[in-house]
Amino acid sequence: MIRDPGRLRLLRERPRDGVAVEAMNEAAFGPDRQQKTVYRLREGVKPIAELCFVAIDQKDRMVASIRNWPILIHDKWPAVMLGPLAIAPELRGLGYGKALMWHSMAQSRMLGHSRIILVGDPEYYNQFGFRRDLALNIQLPGWVEDRRFLALELVAGSMIGVHGMIGKWRPGWRPSKRKTVNRK
Ligand SMILES: CC(C)(COP(=O)(O)OP(=O)(O)OC[C@H]1O[C@@H](n2cnc3c(N)ncnc32)[C@H](O)[C@@H]1OP(=O)(O)O)[C@@H](O)C(=O)NCCC(=O)NCCS
């Protein structure tokens, strides 16, 4: 039998969704999820509000969630860290994960971002263009399974030359100005 939830609404995450999003992530990733390396980059940093989405069904239940966080690579290259992404167990395998991924990635580009990193199953994330080789010169501040550490260029070439340790986003961070050549 095909499970059909009917029409879903895709919304920006609202303040009142926070508890349900946490519950959904706990169900998907377990209570130990906060020990994972990526959580070190999230502690004390707010997700990017414009890049957090929820899917709501016709009975007003949240059935999917995706969040994205700001990070800084080598204190030099800003990037988006995608995740967590979770779909309600009864609605998995119906294309909603893909829909949220493509929406989130498109919105990231629209906001001016040029690169995304994530830690996840390559068997799932390769289809969106995430690649292991693009993340070979960057490091996370803790252990991750190498094969699951992936990057994506929203702008072609935006990972070229990008290297070093990934750190937390710092509010107010601005790229340092390049020295301009005095043409006089
Ligand atoms: C992984 C997850 C987000 C995928 O969303 P979804 O809506 O179930 O998946 P979609 O319908 O978009 O895609 C389904 C396809 O992805 C595949 N797929 C799903 N999870 C996968 C995984 N972990 N590894 C490889 N392939 C996977 C399915 O086999 C299916 O393949 P097909 O299109 O060839 O039939 C969802 O299953 C989920 O919430 N899982 C638990 C949490 C999780 O693992 N999150 C991802 C890590 S950040």
Ligand as a Chemical Component Dictionary entry (heavy atoms), coordinates in Angstrom:
data_LIG
# 
_chem_comp.id                   LIG 
_chem_comp.type                 NON-POLYMER 
_chem_comp.pdbx_formal_charge   0 
_chem_comp.three_letter_code    LIG 
# 
loop_
_chem_comp_atom.comp_id 
_chem_comp_atom.atom_id 
_chem_comp_atom.alt_atom_id 
_chem_comp_atom.type_symbol 
_chem_comp_atom.charge 
_chem_comp_atom.model_Cartn_x 
_chem_comp_atom.model_Cartn_y 
_chem_comp_atom.model_Cartn_z 
_chem_comp_atom.pdbx_ordinal 
LIG C1  C1  C 0 18.063 9.550  5.489  1  
LIG C2  C2  C 0 16.729 10.259 5.346  2  
LIG C3  C3  C 0 16.893 11.724 5.679  3  
LIG C4  C4  C 0 16.308 10.121 3.865  4  
LIG O1  O1  O 0 15.079 10.757 3.648  5  
LIG P1  P1  P 0 13.902 9.951  2.932  6  
LIG O2  O2  O 0 12.786 10.894 2.698  7  
LIG O3  O3  O 0 13.633 8.730  3.699  8  
LIG O4  O4  O 0 14.622 9.520  1.578  9  
LIG P2  P2  P 0 14.199 9.931  0.099  10 
LIG O5  O5  O 0 12.822 9.454  -0.159 11 
LIG O6  O6  O 0 14.538 11.324 -0.172 12 
LIG O7  O7  O 0 15.240 9.063  -0.691 13 
LIG C5  C5  C 0 15.039 7.718  -0.736 14 
LIG C6  C6  C 0 16.228 7.095  -1.378 15 
LIG O8  O8  O 0 17.375 7.276  -0.566 16 
LIG C7  C7  C 0 17.850 6.018  -0.145 17 
LIG N1  N1  N 0 18.334 6.162  1.232  18 
LIG C8  C8  C 0 17.656 6.564  2.313  19 
LIG N2  N2  N 0 18.477 6.566  3.389  20 
LIG C9  C9  C 0 19.681 6.172  2.953  21 
LIG C10 C10 C 0 20.929 5.964  3.573  22 
LIG N3  N3  N 0 21.127 6.190  4.882  23 
LIG N4  N4  N 0 21.951 5.522  2.796  24 
LIG C11 C11 C 0 21.780 5.302  1.492  25 
LIG N5  N5  N 0 20.623 5.489  0.859  26 
LIG C12 C12 C 0 19.581 5.902  1.573  27 
LIG C13 C13 C 0 16.684 5.080  -0.270 28 
LIG O9  O9  O 0 17.140 3.772  -0.438 29 
LIG C14 C14 C 0 16.014 5.615  -1.520 30 
LIG O10 O10 O 0 16.675 5.202  -2.698 31 
LIG P3  P3  P 0 15.912 5.206  -4.145 32 
LIG O11 O11 O 0 15.476 6.618  -4.450 33 
LIG O12 O12 O 0 16.952 4.689  -5.073 34 
LIG O13 O13 O 0 14.740 4.308  -3.949 35 
LIG C15 C15 C 0 15.605 9.646  6.233  36 
LIG O14 O14 O 0 15.441 8.298  5.898  37 
LIG C16 C16 C 0 15.884 9.758  7.740  38 
LIG O15 O15 O 0 15.405 10.675 8.377  39 
LIG N6  N6  N 0 16.649 8.821  8.287  40 
LIG C17 C17 C 0 17.063 8.874  9.665  41 
LIG C18 C18 C 0 18.043 10.022 9.948  42 
LIG C19 C19 C 0 19.232 10.031 9.022  43 
LIG O16 O16 O 0 19.846 8.998  8.796  44 
LIG N7  N7  N 0 19.577 11.248 8.471  45 
LIG C20 C20 C 0 20.644 11.404 7.504  46 
LIG C21 C21 C 0 22.000 11.618 8.109  47 
LIG S1  S1  S 0 22.352 13.352 8.383  48 
# 
loop_
_chem_comp_bond.comp_id 
_chem_comp_bond.atom_id_1 
_chem_comp_bond.atom_id_2 
_chem_comp_bond.value_order 
_chem_comp_bond.pdbx_ordinal 
LIG C1  C2  SING 1  
LIG C2  C3  SING 2  
LIG C2  C4  SING 3  
LIG C2  C15 SING 4  
LIG C4  O1  SING 5  
LIG O1  P1  SING 6  
LIG P1  O2  DOUB 7  
LIG P1  O3  SING 8  
LIG P1  O4  SING 9  
LIG O4  P2  SING 10 
LIG P2  O5  DOUB 11 
LIG P2  O6  SING 12 
LIG P2  O7  SING 13 
LIG O7  C5  SING 14 
LIG C5  C6  SING 15 
LIG C6  O8  SING 16 
LIG C6  C14 SING 17 
LIG O8  C7  SING 18 
LIG C7  N1  SING 19 
LIG C7  C13 SING 20 
LIG N1  C8  SING 21 
LIG N1  C12 SING 22 
LIG C8  N2  DOUB 23 
LIG N2  C9  SING 24 
LIG C9  C10 SING 25 
LIG C9  C12 DOUB 26 
LIG C10 N3  SING 27 
LIG C10 N4  DOUB 28 
LIG N4  C11 SING 29 
LIG C11 N5  DOUB 30 
LIG N5  C12 SING 31 
LIG C13 O9  SING 32 
LIG C13 C14 SING 33 
LIG C14 O10 SING 34 
LIG O10 P3  SING 35 
LIG P3  O11 DOUB 36 
LIG P3  O12 SING 37 
LIG P3  O13 SING 38 
LIG C15 O14 SING 39 
LIG C15 C16 SING 40 
LIG C16 O15 DOUB 41 
LIG C16 N6  SING 42 
LIG N6  C17 SING 43 
LIG C17 C18 SING 44 
LIG C18 C19 SING 45 
LIG C19 O16 DOUB 46 
LIG C19 N7  SING 47 
LIG N7  C20 SING 48 
LIG C20 C21 SING 49 
LIG C21 S1  SING 50 
# 
